[in-house]
Amino acid sequence: MSLDGRTALVTGGGGPLGRAFALALVGAGARVVLVGRTEQALAEAAARAEKEGGQARTAVCDISDPDAVRELAAELADEDVSLLVNNAGVAGPVRPLVDIEPDEWDDVFAANVRGVYLMCRAFLPPMLAAGRGDVVNVASVSGKRPLLNRTPYTASKMALLGLTRTLAGEVGPQGVAVNSLSPGPVRGPRMDRNFRLTAELTGGTVEEAERDFASRAALGRLVEEDEVAQALVAMLAMPGLCGADIDLSAGMIAPA
C-alpha cells in the first residue's frame, strides 16, 4: 500500500522494533518521526531510514512525563502527524509477583500504559480536527494469555487492549481508527534478556528457556522484527479496521 504524504510518529523509535517499523513505513512512502529516550539510538534509526530513501526526524522524550510530552507536541507542531504508533515499552521484572517492588510495578505501567495515554492525549486532537488518522498501539500476546513471573508486563498489556477498544469507540465516529498489534515473542535483545533472567530464576540454561517458550507457539518459533513491521503496514491497508487487535504470535494464544 502507499502511505505517500503521511507522517508517522513512532515511539520507542530507537529500539530494534522501532527501527523495523521505521523502515517499513518509509518503504510504504511515509515520513517518520522517531521518538525515544536515547538520542544516539534515534539518530542511527533515522540514518537507516534515510538510507532507504525515506524522510526521518528524531525527538528525545520520556513519554511517561506529561511535561515532556507537552513539549514534544509543541516541538512537532509543524508536523501533520496522521499516524501514531505507540511502540515504546519496557519488559519489567522477571520474578513472582510477591517478589516485585511497587516501584518496579509503577515503572512498567508508566511506560506501557501511561505513556500511551499521554501520547494519544497530545496527538489525537489534530487528527480529530482533520477527521482522519490512525493510532496503532503495540500490545502483546501476553495481554491475552498467562505469562508466569511477568505479572506487571502482562497486566500492562491487558490494560492497553482495554484502552485501545474504548478509545476506538470514542474517536472512531470522528474518523480516527484505533487498533492494537499484539506480537508474540520477537527475536531480539529484549527476549534474550528475558530468557537469561528466566534461566537464572529456574536454574536452567538460556537455550532451554528459549526452547520452552518457543514450543508454546503453534509454529514452534519466535517472530521476527520485520514480520511485525510488515503486519503494521498491512493493518493500515485495511480501512475498515477499528477497535481490533491483530495477533502476530506464531500461534501463541492458548495457555500452555
N, C-alpha and C positions, 0 to 999 in steps of 0.2 A: 504494500500500500504506500501511498505518498503522504508524508507529513509536511510537505513544502509549505513554507510560510508560517509554520507554527513554532512557538518557543516552548521548550520543555524544561522544567526545573526539577532536578534530581537531587534529593538529599542523600547523604552518605555517598556523595559523588566521588570521593577519593578511594573508596574501598573496591575490592575486586568486583562485586556485583554492580556497584555504581558505575564502574568503568565499562562493564559489559552493556549496561543499559545505555550509556552514552554512545557507544559505538553503534548499537542497533538503531538508536533514534536518529543519529546523524546519517546513517545509512539509508534511512527512510525519508530523509530530507529535512528533518527538524534542526533548529538551532537549539543548543543545550546550555543551560546554566547549571553548573555543578556546585553544590553547597556541601560543606563539611567543616570539620574542626581543624584539619591539618593542611596548611597552605601548600606544602611541597607535594603531598599526595594528590591534591586537586590539580595542581599545575601539570603533573605528569599525566593525569587522566585527560585533561584538556588538550595536551600536546598530542596524545594518541588520537583523540577525536579529530583534531585539525589535520593530522597526517592522513586521515582517511577522507579529507576534503570537506569536513564539516566545520561549522562555526561553534565555538565554545567560549564560555565566560565562567569565571570562578568567583566564589564569595565565601569567606570564612564566617561560620556562625555556629553557635551552640543552640540547636533548635529547641532545647528544653528551657531556655531562658526567654521569657516574654519580651524583655527589653531588647535582647539581641535579635529576636525575630522581627520586632517592630522596626529596628534599624535596617535589617535586611530588606524588608519590604520597601522602605524609603530608598535604599540604595538601588533597588531594581525597579523603581517606579517607571523607568524608561523602557522596560521590557514588557511586551504583551504576552505574559505567561498564560497560555491556554491549556497547558498540560502540567499537572503537578504529580510527581512520582515520589511518594513518601517511602523511601527505601532505608533511611537511617535507622539504626537499632543496635542494641547490644545483646550479647548471648546470656550474660548473667552467670551466677554461680552454678556449679555442678555438685550439689550436695542435697541431702534430705532437708525438707522444709524446716524441721526443728533445729537445724544447724545453720540456718540462714539468718543473718542480721537484718534488722529493719532498714538500715541504710542501704544494704545491698538490694533489698526488695524495691525500695524507692528509686534507686538508680535505674533499675530495669524499666520501671513504669515511666520514669521521666523521659527516657529516650524513646521507648517503644510506643507509648500512648500519648503522653503529654505533648511530646514534640509534634506528633501528627495533628493533634488538636490545634496547637498554636500555628502550625503552617497552614492548615485549612482556614483558620480564622483570619489569617493575614492575606492569603492569596485567593480566596474564593470571591470576595466582593467584586473585583474587576470582571471575573468570569460571569458572575450573576448579572452584572450591569450589561455585559455584552450578549448575554443569553446563550452562551456556548462555553464548553470546556470539558475537561476530563480530569478526574482525580483517580489515581491508582495507588492503593495502599498495599505495600508488600507485607503480607501477613506470614503465615507459616502453616504447614500441615499439622504442626504441633498445637495449633489452636483448635484442632478437631479430633485429637486422639491423645491418650496419655503419653507422657514423656517423663519417666521416673527420674527423680533427683534434679528436675529442671522446672520446678513449680513457678517461680517468678516469670520465667520466659513464656511458659505455656499459658499462664493466666493473662499475661500482657497481650499475647496474640489472640486469645479468645476475646478480650476486650476490644481489640482492633477490628475483629469481624463484626461485633455489635455496633461499633462506631460507623463502619462502612455501610451497613444496611440501613441504619437510622438516618445517616446523613444523605444517603441516596434518596430516601423518601422526602427529605426536606428540600433538596436543591434540584432534584430531577425535574419537577414541574417548571423550573426556570431555565432548563436547557443544559444543565451540567450533569454529566454522568459520573457516578462514583462507584468504583468496583475494587475488589481486592484480588491479589495474585498470591497464592499460597504455595511456595516451593516446598519440596521435601528437603532432605539434607543436601546442600550444594557443596560439591567438592571444592575445597579451598582452605585458606588459613583458619577460618573460624571453626570448621568441622575438625580440622587437625587438632586444634586446641581442645575441643570438646572430647575427642577420642582420647587424647592424652590424660585429661582430667578424669574421664570415666575409668581408664586403666588404673590410675592411681587410687581411685575410690574402690574398685573391685579387686585389685591385686592381679589383674590380667595384663595382657600386652595391648599396645596401641592397635596392632593388627587385628587382634581378637575383637576389640571394641568396634572397630570399623566393620569387620565382617559380620558381627552380630547385628549391628544397626542396619546394614545394607540388606541383610537377609529378611528384614521385615517388609521390604517393598516387593510388590508383585514382579517387577522386573529384576529384582535382586541386585540393584546398583544404586549409587548416588546419582543426582542430576548434575548437569554441567552448567556453568555460568551462562554460556551463550544460549543454552536451551531456555533458560529463564528469560533472558533478554528477548529472544525470538517470541516467546509467549506474550510478553508485554506488547510488542508491536502487533501481534495477531489480535489481541484484545481490542486495540484501537481501530482495527479494521471491522469490528462488529458494532455498528452504530446503535443497535437495539440493546446493547449490554448495559444494564444499570442495576445496582444493588446485588451484583453477582460475585461469587468467589470462584476463581479458576484454580483448580488443583493441578500442580505440576510436581508430583512427588514420586514418580516411577511406580505408583500404585501403593503408596504407604498411607492408607486411610484407616482401615480397621485395626483395632488394638491387637497387638501381637499375642 
